[in-house]
Amino acid sequence: MPKPDDGRAPPPEITNGVLAAVVAWIRFVNLEVINLYLTRNWPQSLLGVSEPRWRPIEVRDTDNVVRLDRRQRLVRWDRRPPNEIFLNGFVPIVTNENPDWSQTDLYNFAKSNVPSIFVSTTKTQFKKNGKYVWTPRSANRGIVYQYEIYAPGGLDVNESLSEQSPWPNQMEVAFPGGIQNVYIRSARELHDGRVQRIWINPNFLDPNELAPIACSSRTPQVMWRENHPDGGNKDSGRAQISPDELMYGGDGDVVEDPFDNETDNAQPFPNGQFMIESVLNDNYFLDLAQNKQGGIVHSHAYNGAWLNQRWEFIYDSSKKAYKIKSKLNANLLLSWDSNANPKEMILRGYTVSGSNNQYWRIEHVNDECYRLRNLENLNMIVTVQNNFNLLGGKEVLVESGISTSGKDNNQKWRMRPVSFQVIPDGNYRIFNCKLPDIVVDYSNQNDHLIHGHSFLDSNSQEWRFTYDDKKESYKIISGLNSSLFLSWDSNANPKEVILRAYTNSGSNNQYWRIEQNEDGSYKLRNMADLSLIMQLDYQKNSPHGGLNLIVHNDSKDYPNLYPNWKIVLVSYKCIPDGNYNIFNRHMPNIVIDSSNQKDALIHGHAYCANNNQKWSFVYDENKKAYKIKSGINSALWLSWDSNAASKEILLRAYTESGSLNQYWRIELTNDGSYKLRNLLNLEKIIAVVNKNSPYGGKELIVSDSNEGWSNWYLNRIGEVVIPDGKYRIATKVNYKKVIDYNRDRNLVIMDNINLASSEWEIKYDSTKKAYNIYSGQYFNIGWIYQNKNFYVKVDNIDGTDHGDSRYFWIIEYSIQYGCYMIRSLYDPSHAVGYSNNNFVVTDTSTYSDNQLFHFIPI
């Protein structure tokens, strides 16, 4: 795909791309691979003019202000309720790892909402006379939710499709792979157009400096929790309608947003649990330093959200003010003892007195900043001091009046909703962010050590996360042994900091609190001491071939410790069952081939599309792995004879034995290729080496080293790669050069001047599992294969011999090259290419540039 002339598309390093994706394979694959999926059917009129435009990290918003992408307000209209969306995020209709042409077609998704990998949102439009939002015309019918989103990355549809954007007034931002729940701030619930309540997502990852949620004092705000009794409202009669129904761009208008905020709204946020963060000192929170009557309240550095930094806000409508109750001791309220003698200004925790000095009026200042005014005297404002007290925190007083310029941040506070269930229960792997091939692994040794180890796709690297409401944290259970838990033995003598797998003790040292960072990674805090987080020590080897895992305080002073982790949902069935060719990434014309010889050898061989090279993948739910059956003999399976006396590393085709050495785990890599790991020993992967086999191919081995080339592409046989329709077929090297034909009816490469003779109609034949390529100009005329190094001709292909294999072509998409190869069905080892004199011929496939093409829809 050519680059645009104006250079507006941000390069990968200045866009967040697919960081928001809820679909793991999309989030972790290289952005270049996603771009290849998007551009394989890019509209002809946009070639050379535009390409997929990713939102840059810094965007110029509709009010002409430059802000981070995480601070641009987006909206999505949806009929699904918060109990679904706040838990799972926005999951696209298509999630499989091999989406077809139509499912990655940005233009047709934007135009017609076809099922796809995308989730649609719309920008808030700021104008001189107010705030406007694209709104579906059916928003006033039934139960509808307006979700408010602050997410990184995504595709700017108007920028991408330029003048061909079908609904430019929608100002759509489309997210490949969907949107994780942590990027959704709120949801406005409407019944027949009337606002019922505003839902607040406690798991929202706040980037700060956001405008407050627009809310009327008459509208209840509700802090969501999992399975909230009111959080599942939806129209039962609409349950089968597409989730994208309300975001169809042709069925909406830009209207003024009626949900303006009241400047004097005395209840700016709902009842619920919050942490109160100082704007003056990031990561400092209002903290009950002493758990006793009259205990001092100060501002203290974050301590892992322990109870003394958490407060329960309870709104009193008669007083139009909040009571703020300590989570550490529910009998103690945030109080100013205005009646003390002598007079004091410090904050304390006191039991209920009924006095107004235990009530607080919350005043919005700007963005997400608030002042806390005492109801006894509304001129008295909670103010943090610059000096430390004897308890290790910064003193907090009530002071009269708003601070003068330069000191106003002392009186500003952010209200952080508290929620600790940041991921749904399920099976996950825990990858280190700095060393992305290192994963948390149970060593299964006598010392029960848990360490960091190279990824092997094994059960020892799988962990079951189970949330405990009472502990407000997770138990993390080994996938290898369900009676063992990820544990820190805090009671060991002598004291130790390493991690082990122990049976259930009920101790806090077996519970973990998960925090999400700004970049989407996580920290894991141990509940026995919330100042300690799980970290990888890359300088210390474990005794079992990995790296030490320890608990250590959260500090940047230890460069050898890596504290951030990716928590990735486990999925072993990454491709559908079916028949595949297995192509090597490094040697692109080599496929896995059954030699069909007496020694049953399986080797790498030049592609020729016979049954020796066809493999049927069959997933086994119990083994969580695939058996791979030979296409030439259904009784034979791709096997590693691990029991051979010579300890061989070659592959053979054997009858079913029930052994694990006949099962394979498939691992998707970030370039879109796969590794095939043997289930008996997951360190063993299939690789091709540059050594000749006895039967004219290349040797295949199972290896746990870097020997050979071990990345493979899985091409599903008979798959409809492109839909029927009219196309121009352009060369990879120059999209302005297309396939046409001359007076002798030979195919040639010519400049694209929009001739009818360079239009081709593609028709798929399901019985042949191949395509006819017809002239778009004349009925019945189509491509005919002649032989190796012969011209490709056009002639009548609809006669009595229509079924002749020479009239059919296999179209194969290469993720590696982002283009198509066109093979003859008569001899699939021969591919269409062009010579130096621009005649189109067929020759042995090599994946050279002259054999690769773009199909450009007309």
C-alpha positions in Angstrom: 0.0 0.0 0.0 1.5 3.3 -1.0 2.2 6.1 1.5 0.2 9.3 1.4 1.6 12.3 -0.3 0.9 14.7 2.5 2.4 12.7 5.3 -0.4 13.3 7.8 -0.6 9.8 9.1 1.3 9.6 12.4 4.1 7.0 12.5 3.7 4.2 15.0 5.9 5.8 17.6 3.5 8.9 18.0 0.2 7.1 18.0 -1.4 4.8 20.6 -2.8 2.7 17.8 -4.7 -0.3 19.2 -3.7 0.2 22.8 -7.4 0.4 23.8 -8.4 -2.9 22.2 -10.2 -5.4 24.4 -9.4 -8.2 21.9 -5.9 -9.4 23.0 -4.5 -10.5 19.7 -5.2 -7.1 18.1 -3.8 -5.2 21.1 -0.5 -7.1 21.1 0.2 -7.6 17.3 2.4 -5.1 15.5 0.5 -2.0 14.3 2.0 -2.7 10.8 0.1 -6.0 10.7 -3.2 -4.2 11.5 -2.4 -1.7 8.8 -2.0 -4.5 6.3 -5.4 -5.9 7.2 -7.0 -2.5 6.7 -5.3 -1.7 3.4 -5.9 -4.9 1.5 -9.1 -3.5 0.1 -8.6 0.2 0.3 -10.8 2.2 -2.0 -9.2 2.9 -5.4 -10.0 6.6 -5.3 -7.9 7.0 -2.1 -4.8 5.2 -3.3 -1.9 7.7 -3.2 -4.1 10.2 -1.4 -4.8 8.6 2.0 -4.3 5.6 4.2 -5.6 4.6 7.6 -5.1 7.6 9.9 -4.4 6.7 13.5 -5.2 9.4 16.1 -1.9 10.8 17.3 -1.1 10.9 21.0 -1.7 14.6 20.8 -4.9 15.5 18.9 -6.3 18.9 17.9 -9.8 18.6 19.3 -13.0 20.1 17.8 -12.6 23.2 20.0 -9.1 23.7 18.3 -7.4 22.9 21.6 -4.5 20.4 21.4 -4.9 17.7 24.1 -3.8 14.1 24.7 -5.9 11.5 22.9 -6.9 10.2 26.4 -8.5 13.5 27.1 -10.6 13.8 23.9 -14.2 13.1 24.8 -15.8 10.4 22.7 -19.4 9.1 22.8 -20.9 5.8 21.9 -24.7 5.1 21.8 -25.6 1.5 22.7 -28.5 -0.5 24.0 -26.4 -2.8 26.1 -26.4 -1.9 29.9 -23.5 -1.1 32.3 -23.6 -4.6 33.8 -22.2 -5.8 30.4 -20.2 -2.9 29.2 -18.5 -1.8 32.4 -17.5 -5.4 33.0 -16.3 -6.5 29.5 -15.8 -3.2 27.6 -17.0 -2.8 24.0 -16.2 -6.1 22.3 -16.5 -6.0 18.5 -18.7 -8.4 16.6 -15.7 -10.1 14.9 -12.9 -11.2 17.3 -11.3 -14.2 15.5 -7.6 -14.1 14.6 -8.1 -14.5 10.9 -10.7 -11.9 9.9 -11.8 -12.0 6.3 -11.7 -9.1 3.8 -15.1 -7.6 4.7 -14.4 -7.8 8.4 -11.5 -5.4 8.2 -13.0 -3.1 5.6 -13.0 0.4 7.3 -15.0 2.1 4.4 -17.9 -0.4 4.4 -17.9 -0.5 8.2 -18.2 3.3 8.3 -20.8 3.3 5.5 -23.0 0.4 6.4 -21.9 -1.0 9.9 -21.1 -4.4 8.4 -19.9 -7.0 11.1 -16.2 -6.2 11.7 -13.3 -5.9 14.1 -14.2 -2.2 14.7 -16.2 -0.5 17.5 -17.6 3.0 16.5 -17.5 6.2 18.6 -18.2 9.8 17.8 -16.3 13.0 18.8 -17.9 15.6 21.0 -18.2 18.7 18.8 -17.5 22.0 20.6 -18.8 25.1 18.9 -19.0 28.7 19.9 -22.6 28.4 21.1 -22.3 25.1 23.0 -21.5 21.5 22.9 -22.9 19.2 20.3 -23.1 15.4 19.9 -23.9 13.2 17.0 -27.1 11.4 18.1 -29.1 8.6 16.5 -32.6 9.5 15.6 -33.9 6.4 17.5 -32.2 7.6 20.7 -35.6 8.6 22.1 -37.1 5.2 21.7 -36.7 2.5 24.3 -33.8 2.1 26.7 -30.6 3.7 25.4 -27.2 4.4 26.9 -24.9 7.2 26.0 -21.4 6.0 27.0 -18.7 8.6 27.6 -15.2 7.4 26.5 -11.6 8.7 26.9 -9.5 6.1 25.1 -6.1 6.1 23.4 -5.5 5.5 19.8 -8.2 4.5 17.3 -8.7 5.4 13.6 -10.0 8.9 12.7 -12.5 7.9 10.0 -12.8 11.3 8.3 -9.1 11.7 8.1 -8.7 8.1 6.8 -11.4 8.2 4.1 -11.0 11.9 3.3 -13.7 13.2 0.9 -15.2 9.6 0.7 -16.0 9.5 4.4 -19.7 8.4 4.1 -21.0 10.3 7.1 -18.5 13.1 7.9 -20.9 14.9 10.3 -20.6 11.9 12.6 -16.8 12.6 13.2 -16.3 8.9 13.8 -13.3 7.3 15.6 -13.2 3.6 15.0 -11.4 1.2 17.4 -10.0 -2.0 15.9 -10.4 -4.7 18.6 -12.9 -2.6 20.6 -12.4 -0.6 23.8 -11.4 -1.9 27.3 -13.7 -1.0 30.2 -11.0 1.1 31.9 -11.4 3.8 29.2 -15.2 4.2 29.8 -15.9 6.9 32.4 -19.7 7.0 32.6 -23.0 6.0 31.0 -26.2 8.1 30.8 -29.3 5.9 30.9 -32.3 7.1 28.9 -35.8 5.7 28.8 -37.7 7.1 25.8 -35.3 10.0 25.8 -35.6 10.9 29.5 -32.5 10.6 31.6 -33.1 8.1 34.5 -29.6 8.0 36.0 -25.9 8.5 35.3 -23.7 5.4 35.9 -20.1 6.0 37.1 -17.5 3.4 36.2 -15.2 2.9 39.2 -12.7 1.1 37.1 -12.2 4.1 34.8 -8.5 4.9 34.3 -8.6 8.7 34.9 -6.0 10.7 32.8 -6.8 13.8 34.9 -7.7 17.3 33.7 -11.1 16.1 32.4 -14.2 18.2 32.5 -16.7 16.9 35.1 -19.5 14.7 34.1 -22.4 16.9 33.0 -25.2 16.3 35.5 -28.3 17.9 36.8 -29.0 17.9 40.5 -32.3 16.1 39.7 -30.5 13.2 38.0 -29.3 10.4 40.3 -25.6 9.4 39.9 -24.9 5.7 40.7 -21.6 4.1 41.3 -21.6 0.9 39.4 -20.6 -2.5 40.8 -20.6 -5.9 39.2 -24.2 -7.4 38.9 -25.7 -4.1 40.1 -29.5 -4.8 40.5 -30.3 -1.7 38.4 -27.4 -2.1 36.0 -29.0 -4.5 33.6 -31.9 -2.6 32.1 -32.5 -3.2 28.4 -35.4 -3.7 26.0 -36.0 -7.4 25.8 -37.6 -6.9 22.4 -34.4 -5.5 21.0 -32.0 -8.2 22.3 -31.2 -9.6 18.9 -30.4 -6.3 17.1 -26.8 -5.7 16.3 -24.8 -3.9 19.0 -23.8 -1.4 16.2 -27.4 -0.5 15.4 -27.4 2.9 17.1 -24.0 4.0 15.6 -25.1 3.7 11.9 -23.9 7.1 10.6 -26.8 7.5 8.1 -29.4 7.5 10.9 -28.3 10.4 13.1 -27.8 14.1 13.3 -25.5 16.5 15.2 -27.6 18.1 17.9 -26.9 20.3 20.9 -26.0 18.3 23.9 -28.9 18.8 26.3 -27.1 17.4 29.3 -25.3 20.5 30.6 -23.7 20.6 34.0 -25.3 22.8 36.7 -22.6 25.2 38.1 -24.3 25.1 41.5 -25.0 21.3 41.6 -24.5 20.4 45.2 -24.1 16.7 44.4 -21.5 16.5 41.7 -20.9 12.8 42.1 -22.7 9.8 43.5 -22.6 8.2 46.9 -19.8 5.7 47.1 -16.2 5.1 48.1 -13.5 7.6 47.1 -9.9 8.5 47.6 -9.2 12.2 47.9 -6.0 13.1 46.1 -4.2 16.4 46.5 -3.7 18.4 43.3 -0.7 20.1 44.9 1.1 16.7 45.5 0.3 14.0 43.0 -0.1 10.6 44.6 -0.8 12.1 48.1 -4.2 11.4 49.6 -6.3 12.4 52.5 -5.4 9.9 55.2 -6.8 9.0 58.7 -3.4 8.8 60.5 -4.8 7.6 63.8 -7.7 5.1 64.3 -9.2 6.8 67.3 -11.7 9.4 68.4 -10.0 12.7 67.4 -7.5 11.0 65.2 -5.5 13.4 63.0 -6.3 13.5 59.3 -3.4 14.5 57.0 -2.2 14.1 53.4 0.0 11.1 52.9 1.7 9.3 50.1 -0.3 6.5 48.4 -0.1 3.3 50.5 -1.8 0.9 48.2 -5.3 2.1 48.9 -5.3 0.9 52.4 -8.4 1.6 54.5 -7.1 4.8 56.1 -7.0 6.5 52.7 -10.5 5.6 51.6 -13.7 7.5 52.4 -17.4 6.8 52.1 -19.3 9.8 50.6 -23.0 10.0 51.8 -25.1 12.8 50.4 -27.7 14.5 52.6 -30.2 16.2 50.3 -31.7 18.2 53.1 -28.3 19.8 53.9 -27.1 19.7 50.3 -23.8 18.4 51.6 -21.9 15.2 52.2 -20.9 13.2 55.3 -17.5 11.7 54.6 -16.9 8.5 56.6 -13.6 6.7 57.1 -13.4 3.3 55.6 -10.9 2.3 58.3 -13.4 3.1 61.0 -17.0 3.6 60.0 -17.7 5.4 63.3 -15.3 8.2 62.4 -16.3 11.1 60.1 -14.1 13.7 58.5 -14.6 16.6 60.9 -13.5 20.1 61.8 -13.8 20.7 65.5 -15.0 24.3 65.1 -16.0 24.4 68.8 -12.6 23.5 70.2 -11.1 25.7 72.8 -8.6 26.9 72.1 -9.6 27.2 68.4 -8.0 24.7 66.1 -8.0 24.3 62.3 -6.7 20.8 61.8 -9.0 18.0 60.5 -9.8 15.0 62.7 -11.9 11.9 62.7 -14.8 12.1 65.2 -17.9 10.0 65.8 -21.3 11.4 64.7 -22.3 14.5 66.6 -25.0 15.9 64.2 -23.1 19.2 63.9 -22.7 21.0 60.6 -18.9 20.8 61.1 -19.2 17.1 60.0 -20.8 18.0 56.6 -19.0 19.1 53.5 -20.1 21.1 50.5 -18.2 20.0 47.3 -17.5 22.8 44.9 -16.3 22.2 41.4 -13.3 24.4 40.5 -12.1 23.2 37.0 -11.6 20.0 35.1 -11.8 17.3 37.8 -10.7 19.5 40.7 -12.9 20.3 43.7 -12.8 22.3 46.9 -14.2 21.0 50.1 -16.1 23.7 52.1 -17.3 23.0 55.7 -21.0 23.4 56.2 -20.5 25.1 59.6 -18.8 28.0 57.8 -18.7 27.7 54.0 -15.8 30.1 53.9 -13.6 27.5 55.6 -11.9 25.3 52.9 -9.8 22.2 53.3 -6.2 23.2 52.6 -3.0 21.1 52.5 0.2 22.6 53.9 3.7 22.3 52.5 5.2 21.1 55.8 5.4 17.5 57.0 4.0 16.6 60.5 5.3 14.2 63.0 3.2 11.4 61.5 5.0 11.4 58.2 2.3 13.3 56.2 1.5 16.8 55.2 -0.6 18.8 57.6 -4.2 19.6 56.4 -6.2 22.5 57.8 -9.3 24.4 57.1 -8.5 27.9 56.0 -10.7 30.9 55.5 -11.3 32.0 51.9 -9.8 31.0 48.6 -6.0 30.9 48.5 -4.2 33.7 46.6 -2.6 33.0 43.3 0.3 30.6 43.5 -1.3 28.7 46.4 -4.6 27.7 45.0 -3.6 24.1 44.3 -3.3 23.6 48.1 -7.2 23.7 48.1 -7.8 21.6 45.1 -8.6 17.9 45.4 -9.5 15.0 43.0 -12.1 12.5 43.9 -10.9 9.0 42.9 -13.6 6.3 42.9 -12.4 3.1 44.6 -12.8 -0.2 42.8 -10.4 -3.2 42.9 -12.1 -5.6 40.5 -10.2 -4.3 37.4 -10.3 -7.6 35.4 -13.1 -10.2 35.2 -12.4 -13.6 36.8 -10.7 -15.9 34.4 -7.5 -17.7 33.3 -4.6 -15.4 32.5 -0.9 -15.2 31.8 1.2 -12.5 33.4 3.9 -11.1 31.1 6.6 -8.7 32.2 6.4 -5.4 30.2 10.2 -4.8 30.1 11.0 -8.4 29.1 7.9 -9.3 27.1 8.9 -13.0 26.6 9.2 -13.5 30.4 6.0 -14.8 32.1 5.1 -15.7 35.7 5.8 -19.4 36.0 5.3 -22.1 38.7 8.5 -24.1 38.7 6.8 -27.3 40.0 9.9 -28.1 42.1 10.2 -29.2 45.7 10.8 -25.7 46.9 7.5 -24.5 45.2 9.3 -21.6 43.7 7.4 -19.2 41.4 9.8 -17.3 39.1 9.9 -15.5 35.7 10.5 -17.8 32.8 10.6 -17.7 29.0 7.1 -18.2 27.6 6.3 -21.8 26.8 2.5 -21.8 26.6 2.3 -24.3 29.4 -0.1 -24.8 32.3 2.6 -23.8 34.7 2.3 -20.3 33.2 -1.5 -20.1 33.5 -3.2 -18.5 36.5 -6.8 -18.4 37.6 -7.7 -14.9 38.9 -10.7 -15.1 41.4 -11.9 -11.9 43.0 -12.9 -11.8 46.7 -15.5 -9.1 47.5 -14.6 -9.1 51.2 -10.9 -8.9 50.8 -11.2 -6.5 47.8 -8.5 -8.4 46.1 -7.7 -11.5 44.0 -6.6 -15.0 44.8 -4.3 -16.2 41.9 -4.4 -20.0 41.5 -2.0 -22.1 39.6 -3.2 -23.6 36.3 -0.9 -26.6 36.8 -2.2 -27.4 40.3 -5.5 -25.9 41.4 -4.7 -26.3 45.1 -1.8 -24.0 44.9 -1.9 -20.2 45.2 0.5 -17.4 44.2 1.9 -16.6 47.7 4.4 -14.5 49.5 5.6 -16.2 52.7 5.6 -13.1 54.8 5.9 -15.2 58.0 9.0 -17.0 56.9 12.0 -17.1 59.3 14.3 -15.8 58.2 12.3 -13.2 56.3 12.1 -13.8 52.5 10.9 -11.8 49.6 10.6 -14.5 46.9 7.3 -16.0 45.8 6.1 -19.6 46.2 3.0 -21.7 45.4 1.3 -22.8 48.6 -2.0 -24.4 49.5 -4.8 -22.2 50.9 -3.9 -20.7 54.2 -6.5 -17.8 54.4 -3.6 -15.4 55.0 -3.5 -12.0 53.4 -0.2 -12.9 51.8 -2.1 -15.0 49.3 -4.3 -12.1 48.2 -3.3 -9.6 45.5 -4.6 -6.1 44.7 -4.3 -5.2 41.0 -3.7 -1.6 39.9 -3.8 -0.5 36.2 -1.2 2.0 35.1 -1.7 4.8 32.6 -0.2 2.7 29.8 -2.6 -0.2 30.4 -0.1 -2.3 32.3 -0.6 -3.6 35.9 1.0 -3.7 39.3 0.2 -6.5 41.7 0.3 -5.5 45.4 0.4 -8.0 48.2 -2.4 -7.6 50.8 -0.2 -8.5 53.7 1.8 -5.3 53.0 0.3 -3.0 50.4 3.6 -1.1 50.0 5.1 -4.3 48.4 4.5 -5.2 44.7 5.5 -8.2 42.6 8.6 -7.4 40.7 11.0 -9.2 38.3 14.7 -9.0 39.3 16.4 -9.4 35.9 19.9 -9.5 37.5 19.2 -12.6 39.6 18.7 -16.0 38.1 16.4 -18.5 39.9 17.6 -22.0 40.6 15.3 -23.4 38.0 16.3 -21.6 34.8 14.4 -18.4 35.2 14.6 -15.0 36.9 13.8 -14.2 40.5 10.3 -12.9 41.3 10.2 -10.9 44.6 7.9 -8.5 46.5 9.6 -5.1 46.9 8.5 -1.6 47.7 7.2 0.5 44.8 10.2 2.7 44.0 12.0 3.9 40.9 15.3 3.6 42.8 16.0 0.0 41.8 16.8 -0.2 38.0 17.2 -3.9 38.2 13.6 -4.4 39.2 10.7 -4.5 36.7 7.3 -3.9 38.4 4.9 -3.6 35.4 3.0 -6.6 33.9 0.6 -7.4 31.1 -2.3 -9.6 32.2 -3.4 -11.5 29.1 -6.5 -13.7 28.9 -5.6 -17.3 28.0 -7.0 -18.6 24.8 -5.7 -21.9 23.3 -8.1 -22.2 20.4 -6.7 -19.4 18.2 -7.7 -20.8 14.8 -10.9 -22.6 13.7 -10.7 -26.3 12.9 -10.2 -26.9 9.2 -7.7 -27.6 6.5 -4.5 -25.5 6.2 -1.2 -25.1 4.4 1.6 -24.3 6.8 4.0 -21.8 5.1 7.4 -20.8 6.7 7.8 -17.1 7.3 11.6 -17.0 6.5 11.4 -19.3 3.4 7.9 -18.3 2.1 7.6 -20.9 -0.6 8.4 -23.8 1.8 5.4 -25.6 3.4 5.2 -28.5 5.8 4.9 -31.6 3.6 4.3 -35.4 4.3 6.9 -37.2 2.2 4.6 -40.3 2.0 7.7 -42.5 2.2 8.3 -45.6 4.2 10.1 -43.8 7.0 7.0 -41.5 7.3 9.2 -38.4 7.3 7.6 -34.9 7.4 9.8 -32.2 5.9 9.6 -28.8 4.3 9.0 -28.7 0.6 8.3 -26.2 -2.2 4.6 -25.5 -2.3 2.6 -27.5 -4.9 -0.8 -27.7 -3.3 -1.2 -31.5 -3.2 -2.6 -33.4 -0.3 0.8 -34.1 1.1 0.8 -30.4 2.0 -2.7 -30.3 3.4 -3.2 -30.5 7.2 -6.4 -30.8 9.1 -6.3 -29.0 12.5 -8.6 -30.5 15.1 -8.8 -28.8 18.5 -9.1 -31.0 21.7 -10.9 -29.1 24.5 -9.5 -31.4 27.2 -5.9 -31.2 26.1 -6.3 -27.5 25.1 -4.2 -28.3 22.0 -4.5 -29.3 18.3 -4.0 -32.6 16.6 -2.8 -32.1 13.0 -4.0 -34.7 10.6 -2.4 -35.5 7.2 -4.3 -34.6 4.1 -3.0 -37.6 2.2 -3.8 -40.2 4.9 -6.4 -39.4 7.5 -5.0 -42.1 9.8 -1.7 -40.3 10.1 -0.9 -37.4 12.5 1.9 -34.8 12.7 4.1 -36.3 15.4 7.4 -35.9 17.1 8.7 -39.3 18.0 10.0 -38.3 21.4 10.3 -41.9 22.5 12.7 -42.9 19.7 15.8 -44.7 21.0 18.0 -42.2 19.2 16.1 -39.2 20.7 15.4 -37.9 17.3 14.2 -34.4 16.6 12.6 -35.1 13.2 8.9 -35.0 12.5 7.0 -38.1 11.3 3.5 -39.0 10.2 2.2 -41.7 12.6 -1.1 -43.3 13.5 -2.8 -42.2 16.6 -1.0 -43.2 19.8 -2.7 -41.0 22.4 0.7 -39.6 23.4 1.1 -35.9 24.1 3.8 -35.8 21.4 1.0 -35.8 18.8 -0.6 -32.6 20.2 0.4 -29.1 19.4 -0.2 -25.7 21.0 -0.4 -22.8 18.5 1.1 -19.4 19.6 0.3 -16.2 17.8 3.4 -13.9 17.5 3.3 -10.1 17.2 4.0 -10.2 13.4 0.9 -12.3 12.7 2.8 -15.6 12.3 2.5 -18.6 14.6 4.8 -21.0 16.5 3.8 -24.7 16.9 4.8 -26.1 20.3 4.7 -29.8 21.1 2.5 -30.5 24.1 4.8 -33.1 25.6 7.5 -30.5 25.9 6.4 -27.0 25.3 10.0 -25.8 24.8 10.0 -27.8 21.6 8.8 -25.9 18.5 8.8 -26.8 14.8 11.5 -25.2 12.8 12.9 -25.6 9.2 16.6 -25.7 8.8 18.7 -25.1 5.7 19.6 -28.7 5.3 18.3 -31.0 2.6 15.9 -33.8 3.4 16.3 -37.2 1.6 13.2 -36.4 -0.5 14.0 -33.1 -2.2 12.9 -30.8 0.6 14.3 -29.1 3.7 14.7 -30.8 7.0 12.1 -30.1 9.8 13.0 -30.4 13.4 11.6 -29.9 16.9 14.0 -27.7 18.7 14.3 -25.8 22.0 17.1 -23.6 20.6 17.2 -20.8 18.1 18.2 -23.2 15.4 16.3 -22.8 12.1 13.3 -20.7 11.4 10.3 -21.4 13.5 7.6 -18.9 12.5 4.8 -20.1 10.3 1.8 -18.7 8.4 -1.4 -20.8 8.4 -3.3 -20.4 5.2 -6.8 -21.9 5.3 -7.5 -24.0 2.2 -10.5 -23.0 0.1 -11.1 -19.8 2.0 -12.9 -17.0 0.3 -10.1 -14.5 0.5 -11.8 -11.7 -1.4 -15.5 -11.2 -2.1 -17.0 -11.5 -5.6 -17.0 -8.2 -7.4 -15.1 -6.0 -9.9 -11.5 -5.0 -9.3 -8.4 -3.6 -10.9 -5.4 -5.7 -10.2 -2.3 -3.5 -9.5 1.3 -4.5 -9.0 2.9 -4.5 -5.5 5.6 -2.2 -6.8 3.4 0.5 -8.3 -0.4 0.6 -7.7 -0.7 2.8 -10.9 0.4 -0.2 -13.0 -2.4 -2.7 -13.5 -3.2 -5.9 -15.4 -4.8 -5.4 -18.8 -4.7 -7.3 -22.1 -3.6 -6.6 -25.6 -4.9 -7.3 -29.1 -3.5 -10.8 -29.0 -5.5 -11.4 -25.8 -2.4 -11.8 -23.7 -2.3 -10.3 -20.2 0.1 -7.3 -19.9 1.0 -4.7 -17.3 -0.1 -1.2 -18.3 -0.5 2.2 -16.8 -3.9 2.6 -15.1 -5.9 5.1 -17.2 -9.2 3.6 -16.2 -9.7 1.5 -19.3 -12.6 -0.9 -19.2 -10.2 -3.6 -20.3 -8.3 -3.4 -17.0 -11.5 -4.2 -15.0 -11.8 -7.8 -13.8 -14.8 -9.5 -12.3 -13.9 -12.1 -9.6 -16.3 -15.1 -9.0 -15.7 -17.7 -6.4 -16.6 -21.4 -7.2 -17.3 -23.2 -4.0 -16.9 -26.7 -5.6 -13.5 -25.9 -7.0 -12.6 -23.7 -4.0 -11.0 -21.3 -6.5 -11.9 -18.2 -8.6 -12.7 -17.5 -12.2 -11.3 -14.1 -13.2 -13.6 -12.6 -15.9 -13.2 -9.6 -18.0 -15.3 -6.7 -16.8 -15.7 -5.6 -20.3 -16.9 -8.7 -22.2 -19.2 -11.5 -21.1 -17.7 -15.0 -20.8 -14.1 -13.9 -21.4 -11.6 -14.8 -18.6 -8.1 -15.8 -17.6 -6.6 -19.1 -18.9 -3.5 -20.8 -17.6 -1.3 -22.2 -20.4 1.9 -23.5 -18.8 5.0 -22.5 -17.0 6.7 -19.5 -18.5 3.8 -19.0 -20.9 1.6 -16.0 -21.3 -1.7 -15.9 -19.4 -4.5 -15.5 -22.0 -8.0 -14.3 -22.0 -10.7 -16.2 -23.9 -14.1 -17.8 -23.5 -14.2 -19.8 -20.2 -17.9 -20.4 -20.1 -18.1 -23.1 -22.8 -18.8 -26.8 -22.4 -15.3 -27.2 -20.8 -16.1 -24.5 -18.1 -14.9 -26.9 -15.4 -11.3 -27.1 -16.8 -8.9 -26.4 -13.9 -6.9 -24.1 -16.3 -9.7 -21.6 -16.0 -9.5 -21.3 -12.2 -7.2 -19.5 -9.9 -6.3 -19.6 -6.2 -6.0 -16.2 -4.6 -3.8 -16.2 -1.6 -3.2 -13.3 0.8 0.2 -12.9 2.4 0.2 -11.1 5.7 4.0 -10.9 5.5 3.9 -8.9 2.3 0.5 -7.3 2.5 -0.4 -8.4 -1.0 -2.0 -11.2 -3.0 -0.5 -14.1 -4.9 -2.5 -15.6 -7.8 -1.8 -19.3 -8.3 -3.1 -21.6 -11.1 -5.5 -24.2 -9.8 -4.1 -26.5 -12.6 -0.6 -26.3 -11.0 -0.7 -24.3 -7.8 3.1 -24.2 -7.7 2.9 -21.8 -10.6 2.0 -18.2 -9.8 1.0 -15.2 -11.9 3.9 -12.7 -12.4 5.2 -10.3 -15.0 8.4 -10.2 -17.0 10.7 -7.3 -17.8 8.7 -6.6 -21.0 5.5 -6.4 -18.9 3.9 -9.6 -20.3 2.0 -11.5 -17.6 3.3 -15.1 -17.3 3.1 -18.0 -14.9 6.2 -19.3 -13.2 7.3 -21.2 -10.0 6.1 -19.2 -7.1 8.9 -17.3 -5.3 7.0 -14.4 -3.5 9.1 -12.0 -5.4 7.6 -8.5 -6.0 6.7 -9.2 -9.6 4.3 -12.0 -8.3 2.5 -9.9 -5.7 -0.6 -7.8 -6.5 -3.2 -5.5 -4.9 -6.9 -6.1 -5.6 -8.5 -2.6 -5.9 -12.3 -2.6 -5.6 -14.1 -0.6 -8.3 
